[in-house]
Amino acid sequence: MRELSFDEKGLMPAIVQDADTGEVLMLAYMNEESLRRTLLSGEVWFYSRRRQELWHKGETSGNRLIVREVWRDCDSDTILVRARPLGPVCHTGNKTCFFQRLSKGDIEAGHQAEA
């Protein structure tokens, strides 16, 4: 853990990727304790910035994430968790949190709304 670079709040981004398909499922944050629990338990834990507490993914929904591998990036300030999802990952019921595509048109529409 000493080699990892957590931010001033003791957090770092954690990207979750489906270990079988390579699809990016979600992004959340981990602190040292959630990373420790993830590595020891084989299930993904995060730190909820909104609730200011540890969060065991799937604790209430049952849609847990089973850890296959955990990697750190070249700067040791981001974690990549390759996992097997047990059900939809997003709180909306979608398989992934990344289901809303943005396009150039979205940016142009935003400029028109500001005018």
C-alpha positions as CSV (number, residue, x, y, z in Angstrom):
1,M,0.0,0.0,0.0
2,R,2.9,2.3,0.6
3,E,3.6,2.5,-3.1
4,L,0.1,3.6,-4.0
5,S,-0.7,7.3,-4.4
6,F,-4.1,8.2,-2.7
7,D,-5.4,11.8,-3.1
8,E,-5.6,14.3,-0.2
9,K,-8.9,12.7,0.9
10,G,-7.3,9.3,1.0
11,L,-9.0,8.1,-2.2
12,M,-8.2,6.9,-5.6
13,P,-10.3,6.1,-8.7
14,A,-11.1,2.4,-9.3
15,I,-12.2,1.4,-12.8
16,V,-14.1,-1.9,-12.9
17,Q,-13.8,-3.9,-16.1
18,D,-15.6,-7.2,-17.0
19,A,-12.8,-9.8,-16.9
20,D,-14.4,-11.9,-19.6
21,T,-15.5,-9.2,-22.1
22,G,-13.2,-6.3,-21.4
23,E,-16.2,-4.0,-21.1
24,V,-15.8,-1.1,-18.7
25,L,-18.6,-1.5,-16.1
26,M,-18.2,1.4,-13.6
27,L,-15.9,3.9,-11.9
28,A,-15.9,4.4,-8.1
29,Y,-13.4,5.3,-5.5
30,M,-11.4,3.2,-3.0
31,N,-9.5,4.1,0.1
32,E,-6.9,1.9,1.7
33,E,-9.4,-0.1,3.7
34,S,-11.7,-0.8,0.8
35,L,-8.8,-1.9,-1.3
36,R,-7.6,-4.2,1.5
37,R,-11.0,-5.7,1.8
38,T,-11.2,-6.2,-2.0
39,L,-7.9,-8.0,-2.1
40,L,-8.6,-10.2,1.0
41,S,-12.3,-11.0,0.3
42,G,-12.3,-11.6,-3.4
43,E,-15.3,-9.2,-3.7
44,V,-15.2,-5.6,-4.6
45,W,-15.4,-2.9,-1.9
46,F,-15.5,0.9,-2.5
47,Y,-15.6,4.0,-0.4
48,S,-18.7,6.1,-0.9
49,R,-17.9,9.8,-1.1
50,R,-21.5,10.7,-0.6
51,R,-22.2,8.5,2.4
52,Q,-18.6,8.8,3.7
53,E,-18.5,5.0,4.4
54,L,-17.2,1.7,3.0
55,W,-19.5,0.1,0.4
56,H,-19.6,-3.6,-0.4
57,K,-20.7,-3.7,-4.0
58,G,-23.9,-5.7,-4.2
59,E,-24.6,-5.8,-0.5
60,T,-28.2,-4.8,-0.9
61,S,-28.9,-5.7,-4.6
62,G,-27.0,-9.0,-4.7
63,N,-25.2,-7.8,-7.8
64,R,-21.7,-8.4,-6.4
65,L,-18.4,-8.2,-8.3
66,I,-16.1,-11.2,-8.0
67,V,-12.5,-10.1,-8.3
68,R,-10.3,-11.8,-10.9
69,E,-7.4,-9.4,-10.9
70,V,-6.4,-6.0,-9.4
71,W,-3.9,-3.8,-11.2
72,R,-2.5,-0.3,-10.5
73,D,-1.6,2.1,-13.3
74,C,1.9,3.4,-14.1
75,D,1.6,6.3,-11.7
76,S,0.1,4.1,-8.9
77,D,-2.8,6.6,-8.6
78,T,-5.6,4.6,-10.3
79,I,-6.8,1.0,-9.7
80,L,-8.2,-1.3,-12.4
81,V,-10.3,-4.2,-11.1
82,R,-11.0,-7.0,-13.5
83,A,-14.1,-8.8,-12.1
84,R,-16.9,-11.1,-12.9
85,P,-20.3,-9.3,-12.3
86,L,-23.1,-11.2,-10.7
87,G,-25.9,-9.2,-12.4
88,P,-26.2,-5.6,-13.6
89,V,-23.6,-3.3,-12.2
90,C,-25.4,0.1,-12.6
91,H,-27.9,1.2,-10.0
92,T,-30.3,1.9,-12.9
93,G,-30.4,-1.8,-13.8
94,N,-28.1,-1.5,-16.8
95,K,-25.2,-3.9,-17.3
96,T,-22.7,-1.0,-17.2
97,C,-22.8,2.5,-15.9
98,F,-21.6,3.7,-19.3
99,F,-24.7,3.5,-21.5
100,Q,-25.2,7.2,-22.3
101,R,-23.2,8.2,-25.4
102,L,-22.2,11.8,-25.8
103,S,-21.7,13.3,-29.2
104,K,-20.8,16.6,-30.9
105,G,-24.5,17.4,-31.1
106,D,-24.8,17.2,-27.3
107,I,-22.1,19.9,-27.0
108,E,-23.7,22.1,-29.7
109,A,-27.1,21.8,-28.0
110,G,-25.5,22.9,-24.7
111,H,-24.2,26.1,-26.4
112,Q,-27.6,26.9,-27.9
113,A,-29.2,26.5,-24.5
114,E,-26.8,28.9,-22.9
115,A,-27.4,31.6,-25.5
